[in-house]
Amino acid sequence: MKRGETEGGAHPPIPGTAHDGGLLVAGWHRVKEGLKILLVTLVLALSVKVFALDAVRIPSPSMEETLLPGDFLLVNKILYGPSTPRVFPFTHASIPWFRLPAFASPHPGDVVVFRFPGEMPNGEGQGGTLFVKRVVGLPGQSVGVREGAVIVDGTVLRAFPSPPAGRPTPDYGPVVVPPGHYFVLGDNLADSYDSRAWGFLPADHLVGKAFLIYWSAARNGIQWRRIGTIIR
């Protein structure tokens, strides 16, 4: 065997030769293919989040006992017509947006996620803070609260539990829901910041319908029994 030859007579690749350049090209093609797959995955994930499904976390007791602090919900955004983002990511700068056609309108009793239509008392919330409440009144309906009972068009609803002793619910209304709006309440009437405080919910602020608790974690640990619960 001559010096510089390998077994079988083949010479090893010499750096800087055409063979070495071919390896670099092949490696670059693999990198490009990986980047394409990553980009497509990111676009698909973003499209699903914007137009189909979203996830929100419950931070307050306003929807007890239906939803508890630490519950993580899946939201159907297709049902009421998904919309594109209204602010530029990571900023409060408004951008043009549009909404796709809806498949359905909210029904009484639906638990909905929506962009808060105003500004929170502490000055926060403007720009689209997400709220979760239950639809009580549809456009044209009369809604009021008397002695802790929610009354819609003269009928007492039974979807809301009685407030705890010592925490009476103030009377409210009745008011008539205007066209293009909804009246929403938290299930915990004694501790909910809802339509009684800030008014009617504009239909174009709807994000979607909450339908499933996919995770739940409280201070005392994971709430396994709540995971997989259908929201009603």
C-alpha positions as CSV (number, residue, x, y, z in Angstrom):
1,M,0.0,0.0,0.0
2,K,1.4,3.4,-1.0
3,R,1.8,6.2,1.4
4,G,-1.4,8.3,1.6
5,E,-3.7,5.5,0.4
6,T,-6.3,3.8,2.5
7,E,-7.2,0.2,2.3
8,G,-8.7,-0.6,-1.1
9,G,-6.8,2.2,-2.8
10,A,-9.1,5.1,-1.9
11,H,-7.6,8.5,-0.9
12,P,-9.1,10.3,2.2
13,P,-10.9,13.6,1.5
14,I,-8.6,16.6,1.6
15,P,-10.0,19.7,3.2
16,G,-10.8,22.5,0.7
17,T,-11.4,20.0,-2.2
18,A,-14.6,19.6,-4.1
19,H,-15.5,16.6,-2.0
20,D,-15.3,18.7,1.2
21,G,-17.4,21.4,-0.5
22,G,-20.1,18.9,-1.3
23,L,-20.3,18.0,2.4
24,L,-20.8,21.6,3.3
25,V,-23.5,22.0,0.6
26,A,-25.3,18.9,1.9
27,G,-25.1,20.2,5.4
28,W,-26.5,23.6,4.4
29,H,-29.4,21.9,2.6
30,R,-30.2,20.0,5.8
31,V,-30.2,23.2,7.8
32,K,-32.5,24.9,5.3
33,E,-34.9,22.0,5.4
34,G,-34.9,22.2,9.2
35,L,-35.6,25.9,9.2
36,K,-38.4,25.5,6.7
37,I,-40.0,22.8,9.0
38,L,-39.6,25.1,12.0
39,L,-41.1,28.1,10.1
40,V,-44.1,26.1,8.9
41,T,-44.7,24.7,12.4
42,L,-44.6,28.2,13.9
43,V,-47.0,29.6,11.3
44,L,-49.4,26.7,11.9
45,A,-49.3,27.1,15.7
46,L,-49.9,30.9,15.4
47,S,-52.8,30.3,13.0
48,V,-54.4,27.9,15.4
49,K,-54.0,30.3,18.3
50,V,-55.3,33.3,16.3
51,F,-58.2,31.6,14.5
52,A,-59.1,28.3,16.2
53,L,-58.1,27.6,19.8
54,D,-56.7,29.6,22.6
55,A,-55.9,29.0,26.3
56,V,-56.6,31.3,29.2
57,R,-56.0,31.1,33.0
58,I,-58.5,32.0,35.7
59,P,-56.9,34.5,38.1
60,S,-59.8,35.4,40.4
61,P,-62.8,33.8,42.2
62,S,-65.4,35.7,40.1
63,M,-66.7,32.5,38.4
64,E,-66.7,30.2,41.4
65,E,-67.8,27.4,41.7
66,T,-67.9,26.8,38.0
67,L,-64.3,28.0,37.5
68,L,-61.7,28.4,40.2
69,P,-58.4,30.4,40.4
70,G,-55.7,28.4,38.8
71,D,-58.0,26.7,36.2
72,F,-56.6,26.8,32.6
73,L,-59.3,26.8,29.9
74,L,-59.4,25.9,26.2
75,V,-61.4,28.5,24.2
76,N,-63.2,27.8,20.9
77,K,-62.5,30.9,18.8
78,I,-64.1,29.6,15.6
79,L,-67.7,29.5,17.0
80,Y,-68.3,33.3,17.3
81,G,-66.0,34.3,14.4
82,P,-62.3,34.7,15.1
83,S,-60.6,38.0,14.6
84,T,-57.0,39.0,13.9
85,P,-54.9,40.7,16.6
86,R,-55.9,44.3,17.4
87,V,-52.6,45.4,18.9
88,F,-49.0,44.9,17.7
89,P,-47.4,42.0,19.7
90,F,-45.7,43.1,23.0
91,T,-47.0,46.7,22.6
92,H,-50.3,48.6,23.0
93,A,-50.1,50.0,19.5
94,S,-53.4,49.4,17.7
95,I,-53.3,47.8,14.2
96,P,-56.1,47.2,11.6
97,W,-58.0,44.0,12.3
98,F,-60.9,42.0,10.8
99,R,-63.3,39.3,12.0
100,L,-64.2,36.2,10.1
101,P,-67.8,35.1,9.8
102,A,-69.3,33.4,12.9
103,F,-70.9,30.0,13.0
104,A,-73.1,30.9,15.9
105,S,-74.1,33.6,18.4
106,P,-73.8,33.3,22.2
107,H,-76.6,31.7,24.0
108,P,-77.8,32.4,27.5
109,G,-75.6,30.4,29.9
110,D,-72.6,30.3,27.6
111,V,-69.3,30.9,29.4
112,V,-67.5,33.3,27.1
113,V,-64.0,34.9,26.9
114,F,-63.9,38.5,25.7
115,R,-61.6,41.5,25.5
116,F,-62.5,43.9,28.3
117,P,-64.4,46.8,26.7
118,G,-62.9,49.6,28.9
119,E,-60.3,50.4,31.4
120,M,-59.9,48.7,34.8
121,P,-60.3,50.8,38.0
122,N,-56.6,50.6,38.6
123,G,-55.8,52.0,35.2
124,E,-54.9,48.7,33.7
125,G,-56.8,46.6,31.2
126,Q,-57.0,48.9,28.2
127,G,-55.8,47.1,25.0
128,G,-57.6,43.8,25.4
129,T,-57.3,42.2,28.8
130,L,-59.3,38.9,28.6
131,F,-62.2,38.3,30.9
132,V,-64.3,35.2,31.5
133,K,-68.0,35.6,32.3
134,R,-71.4,33.9,31.7
135,V,-73.8,35.3,29.2
136,V,-77.1,36.2,30.9
137,G,-78.9,38.7,28.6
138,L,-79.2,38.8,24.8
139,P,-79.9,41.9,22.8
140,G,-83.5,43.1,23.6
141,Q,-83.8,41.2,26.8
142,S,-84.5,42.8,30.2
143,V,-82.0,41.9,33.0
144,G,-82.1,42.7,36.7
145,V,-80.9,41.4,40.0
146,R,-83.2,41.3,43.0
147,E,-82.2,39.9,46.4
148,G,-79.5,37.8,44.9
149,A,-81.7,36.4,42.1
150,V,-81.0,37.1,38.4
151,I,-84.2,37.9,36.5
152,V,-84.3,37.9,32.7
153,D,-87.5,38.9,31.0
154,G,-89.4,38.3,34.3
155,T,-88.0,34.8,34.7
156,V,-85.6,33.9,37.6
157,L,-82.4,32.1,36.4
158,R,-81.1,29.2,38.5
159,A,-77.6,29.0,37.1
160,F,-76.2,31.2,39.8
161,P,-75.5,29.9,43.3
162,S,-76.7,31.9,46.3
163,P,-74.2,34.3,47.7
164,P,-72.5,33.3,50.9
165,A,-74.0,34.5,54.2
166,G,-73.0,38.0,55.1
167,R,-72.2,39.0,51.5
168,P,-75.6,40.2,50.1
169,T,-75.7,41.0,46.4
170,P,-76.9,44.5,45.7
171,D,-80.1,44.9,43.6
172,Y,-79.5,46.0,40.0
173,G,-81.7,47.1,37.1
174,P,-83.7,46.0,35.3
175,V,-82.0,47.2,32.1
176,V,-82.6,46.4,28.5
177,V,-79.7,45.0,26.5
178,P,-79.1,47.1,23.4
179,P,-78.6,45.7,19.9
180,G,-75.1,44.3,19.2
181,H,-74.4,43.8,22.9
182,Y,-74.7,41.2,25.7
183,F,-75.1,41.3,29.5
184,V,-72.6,39.1,31.3
185,L,-72.2,38.1,34.9
186,G,-69.7,36.1,37.0
187,D,-71.2,33.1,38.7
188,N,-69.9,34.5,42.0
189,L,-72.3,37.4,42.1
190,A,-71.0,38.8,45.3
191,D,-67.4,39.0,44.0
192,S,-67.5,39.7,40.3
193,Y,-66.6,42.7,38.2
194,D,-69.1,42.4,35.3
195,S,-71.8,44.1,33.3
196,R,-73.3,45.5,36.5
197,A,-70.2,47.7,37.0
198,W,-69.0,48.5,33.5
199,G,-72.0,48.0,31.2
200,F,-72.9,45.9,28.2
201,L,-70.4,43.7,26.3
202,P,-70.1,44.7,22.6
203,A,-70.4,41.7,20.4
204,D,-67.2,42.6,18.5
205,H,-65.2,42.1,21.8
206,L,-66.1,38.4,22.0
207,V,-63.1,36.0,21.7
208,G,-64.7,32.6,22.0
209,K,-66.5,30.1,24.1
210,A,-64.7,28.4,27.0
211,F,-65.4,24.7,26.8
212,L,-62.8,22.6,28.7
213,I,-60.5,22.8,31.8
214,Y,-57.3,21.3,30.5
215,W,-55.2,22.0,33.6
216,S,-55.8,23.2,37.2
217,A,-53.3,24.1,39.8
218,A,-54.0,25.8,43.2
219,R,-51.8,26.7,46.1
220,N,-52.1,23.2,47.5
221,G,-51.1,21.5,44.3
222,I,-52.5,20.1,41.1
223,Q,-56.3,19.7,41.1
224,W,-56.4,16.4,39.2
225,R,-60.2,16.0,39.6
226,R,-60.8,19.2,37.7
227,I,-58.6,18.4,34.7
228,G,-60.8,17.4,31.7
229,T,-63.9,19.0,33.1
230,I,-66.4,20.2,30.4
231,I,-67.5,23.8,31.2
232,R,-71.3,24.2,31.4
